[in-house]
Amino acid sequence: MSTRTLLAALTTATSLVALAGCTGEPVAQDSTAAGAPADGTAGGTPSAEPVADPLAGTYQTSAMSLRKMARTAEAAGFATADVREYLAGNFPGAHEVEYSLKLAGGWWIVFNEIDGGSAEEAWAGPYHVVDATTVEAGVPPCGPITYGYRLDGDVLSLDLLEDDCPGPDGRVPLGELIAQTIISETDTYQRVG
């Protein structure tokens, strides 16, 4: 991929992230068109030997009740009223949510499935493994979002460490922080593919 093509792809991806925001709003776009090469690679200059990504795969949580999600956010220090407002605004009338992560070709794609419905893409962005316990997803203006991770066999555990996805006022919106906490810390992710 030429430098010009890579820059165009990154600009497109960054623009889509900026337009979608980091609040978990669905991205009505195929992630391949957002800049991920169709061949599933991370792009850039091909190396002689690709570096193995320890996280590559598809993972899924169990179906989590909104009550369980609320308890996770509240245990992380968020006010009950703020958590209820976030859940009611993002999952009106729902009883449970299941999250999936597709980590492939340098892309982190989050899907959610509400009350057993169809899985919908909620967020997509580039990611990279920083070290044996840290991974970053997203790029400015929404990112990186830094997670601690542990991979025990086929079980992936995530902990939100830092969220650098500011709103128009330069501060990370409360709903973004609640969302990231719920998505990463409510349940472990089981590798399903």
TORFI-226239 format. One line per field, with one value per residue (C-alpha): residue number from 1; x, y, z. Coordinates in nm, 4 decimals, padded with zeros to 6 digits, always signed. Layout:
<nodes>
k: [NUM,...]
xx: [X,...]
yy: [Y,...]
zz: [Z,...]
</nodes>
This chain:
<nodes>
k: [1,2,3,4,5,6,7,8,9,10,11,12,13,14,15,16,17,18,19,20,21,22,23,24,25,26,27,28,29,30,31,32,33,34,35,36,37,38,39,40,41,42,43,44,45,46,47,48,49,50,51,52,53,54,55,56,57,58,59,60,61,62,63,64,65,66,67,68,69,70,71,72,73,74,75,76,77,78,79,80,81,82,83,84,85,86,87,88,89,90,91,92,93,94,95,96,97,98,99,100,101,102,103,104,105,106,107,108,109,110,111,112,113,114,115,116,117,118,119,120,121,122,123,124,125,126,127,128,129,130,131,132,133,134,135,136,137,138,139,140,141,142,143,144,145,146,147,148,149,150,151,152,153,154,155,156,157,158,159,160,161,162,163,164,165,166,167,168,169,170,171,172,173,174,175,176,177,178,179,180,181,182,183,184,185,186,187,188,189,190,191,192,193]
xx: [+00.0000,+00.1495,+00.1979,-00.0642,-00.3197,-00.2409,-00.2804,-00.6118,-00.7341,-00.6304,-00.7926,-01.1150,-01.1074,-01.0338,-01.3157,-01.5604,-01.4581,-01.4967,-01.8401,-01.9605,-01.8097,-01.6942,-02.0262,-02.1039,-02.3239,-02.3471,-02.1176,-02.3228,-02.0190,-01.8284,-01.5002,-01.3057,-01.4181,-01.3077,-00.9459,-00.8765,-00.7259,-00.9473,-00.6691,-00.7023,-00.3549,-00.2867,-00.1595,+00.1715,+00.4826,+00.4648,+00.7321,+00.9073,+00.7413,+00.4115,+00.4085,+00.1616,-00.1173,-00.1946,-00.5436,-00.6512,-00.9869,-01.3531,-01.4724,-01.8152,-01.9550,-02.2499,-02.5859,-02.5563,-02.8530,-02.8728,-02.8756,-02.5370,-02.4034,-02.5253,-02.3589,-02.0278,-02.0421,-02.1518,-01.8705,-01.6297,-01.7537,-02.0197,-02.3336,-02.6452,-02.8437,-02.5781,-02.5616,-02.9396,-02.9508,-02.6823,-02.8507,-03.1997,-03.0700,-02.8697,-03.0779,-03.4392,-03.6653,-03.3855,-03.3280,-02.9861,-02.6942,-02.4260,-02.1013,-01.8676,-01.5183,-01.3671,-00.9927,-00.8335,-00.5887,-00.5189,-00.8896,-01.0945,-01.4632,-01.7306,-02.0752,-02.3720,-02.6757,-02.9758,-03.2269,-03.1166,-03.1592,-02.9154,-02.5578,-02.4923,-02.1563,-02.1190,-01.7613,-01.4578,-01.1050,-00.7439,-00.5709,-00.2294,-00.0927,+00.1424,+00.2861,+00.1883,-00.0817,-00.1808,-00.3693,-00.4755,-00.7727,-00.8690,-00.6795,-00.7226,-00.9600,-01.1107,-00.8277,-00.6296,-00.8481,-00.6118,-00.7098,-00.5292,-00.5844,-00.5300,-00.5697,-00.6124,-00.6563,-00.9628,-01.0876,-01.0081,-01.0426,-01.0300,-00.9966,-01.0332,-00.7126,-00.7507,-00.9990,-00.8706,-01.1905,-01.2797,-01.6014,-01.6259,-01.5361,-01.2093,-01.3274,-01.4188,-01.8000,-01.9393,-02.1449,-01.8268,-01.6561,-01.9602,-01.9874,-01.6205,-01.6338,-01.9429,-01.8109,-01.4701,-01.5369,-01.8852,-01.7948,-01.5050,-01.4958,-01.4866,-01.3035,-01.5589,-01.3525]
yy: [+00.0000,+00.3376,+00.6098,+00.8206,+00.5338,+00.4651,+00.8354,+00.8500,+00.5381,+00.6743,+01.0096,+00.8331,+00.6166,+00.9158,+01.1143,+00.8283,+00.7974,+01.1732,+01.1688,+00.8653,+00.9874,+00.7522,+00.7114,+00.3732,+00.5057,+00.2498,+00.3039,+00.2439,+00.1469,-00.1660,-00.1555,-00.2655,+00.0503,+00.2546,+00.1836,-00.1768,-00.3496,-00.6182,-00.8741,-00.8518,-00.7089,-00.4024,-00.2198,-00.0403,-00.1987,-00.5777,-00.7374,-01.0629,-01.2259,-01.0951,-01.0321,-01.2604,-01.0741,-01.2555,-01.1052,-01.1762,-01.3511,-01.3039,-01.2885,-01.2715,-01.1961,-01.3762,-01.1992,-00.9409,-00.7902,-00.4127,-00.4525,-00.6281,-00.3587,-00.0885,-00.2597,-00.2663,+00.1064,+00.1942,-00.0183,+00.1839,+00.5002,+00.6351,+00.7822,+00.5640,+00.8435,+00.8879,+00.5127,+00.4849,+00.7804,+00.6238,+00.2813,+00.4230,+00.6447,+00.3742,+00.0629,+00.1827,-00.0999,-00.3579,-00.6333,-00.7654,-00.6954,-00.9215,-00.7717,-00.9174,-00.8066,-00.8864,-00.8251,-00.8806,-00.7136,-00.4378,-00.3495,-00.3551,-00.3884,-00.3886,-00.5358,-00.5370,-00.7611,-00.6356,-00.8852,-01.1578,-00.9395,-00.9001,-00.8031,-00.4433,-00.2753,-00.0217,+00.0999,+00.0256,+00.1558,+00.0503,-00.1114,-00.2313,-00.4422,-00.2242,-00.5029,-00.8305,-00.6600,-00.3424,-00.2734,+00.0569,+00.1076,+00.4127,+00.7127,+01.0869,+01.2572,+00.9534,+00.7593,+00.5959,+00.4131,+00.2089,-00.1230,-00.3642,-00.7162,-01.0746,-01.3661,-01.6929,-01.9636,-01.8506,-01.6049,-01.2351,-00.9992,-00.6218,-00.3284,+00.0323,+00.2193,+00.5469,+00.6933,+00.9738,+01.0358,+01.3962,+01.5714,+01.9193,+02.0783,+01.8826,+01.6576,+01.2913,+01.2722,+01.0893,+00.8592,+00.7573,+00.6631,+00.4675,+00.2889,+00.1892,+00.0692,-00.1424,-00.2875,-00.3754,-00.4698,-00.6231,-00.9681,-01.1602,-01.2353,-01.5956,-01.6643,-01.7939,-01.7677]
zz: [+00.0000,-00.0934,+00.1665,-00.0101,+00.0002,+00.3665,+00.4560,+00.2688,+00.4486,+00.7895,+00.7144,+00.6169,+00.9294,+01.1523,+00.9943,+01.0483,+01.4129,+01.4573,+01.2951,+01.4886,+01.8136,+02.0816,+02.2553,+02.1084,+01.8296,+01.5495,+01.2545,+00.9392,+00.7402,+00.6472,+00.8393,+00.5313,+00.3525,+00.6544,+00.5725,+00.6678,+00.3667,+00.2154,+00.2608,+00.6409,+00.6978,+00.9076,+00.5999,+00.5547,+00.4139,+00.4235,+00.6399,+00.5647,+00.8653,+01.0004,+01.3736,+01.5502,+01.7271,+02.0525,+02.0617,+01.7031,+01.6976,+01.7709,+02.1312,+02.2913,+02.6353,+02.7827,+02.7645,+03.0438,+03.2228,+03.2360,+03.6144,+03.6007,+03.3673,+03.6081,+03.9050,+03.7167,+03.6383,+03.9910,+04.1401,+03.9229,+04.0951,+03.8604,+04.0186,+03.9979,+03.8306,+03.5589,+03.4946,+03.4697,+03.2303,+03.0107,+03.0005,+02.9401,+02.6597,+02.4855,+02.5530,+02.5926,+02.7029,+02.6781,+02.9315,+02.8319,+02.5996,+02.4569,+02.3240,+02.0646,+01.9694,+01.6329,+01.6463,+01.3067,+01.0728,+01.3245,+01.3599,+01.6829,+01.5988,+01.8701,+01.8082,+02.0429,+02.0396,+02.2359,+02.3767,+02.1376,+01.8287,+01.5424,+01.6215,+01.5168,+01.4722,+01.7515,+01.6994,+01.4851,+01.4876,+01.4576,+01.7535,+01.8558,+02.1372,+02.3430,+02.5580,+02.7246,+02.9361,+02.7480,+02.4260,+02.2679,+02.0347,+01.8320,+01.7034,+01.7615,+01.7805,+01.9588,+02.1061,+02.2042,+02.4507,+02.6658,+02.8199,+03.0440,+02.9191,+03.0252,+02.7885,+02.9752,+02.7115,+02.5184,+02.7823,+02.7367,+03.0338,+02.9797,+03.2196,+03.1084,+03.1965,+03.0074,+02.7619,+02.5416,+02.3459,+02.4272,+02.3383,+02.1847,+02.5189,+02.5368,+02.8214,+02.7858,+02.8107,+03.1116,+02.8854,+02.7001,+03.0262,+03.1468,+02.8102,+02.8013,+03.1624,+03.0962,+02.7684,+02.9075,+03.2692,+03.3063,+03.1742,+03.0242,+02.6530,+02.5351,+02.2058,+01.9550,+01.6397]
</nodes>
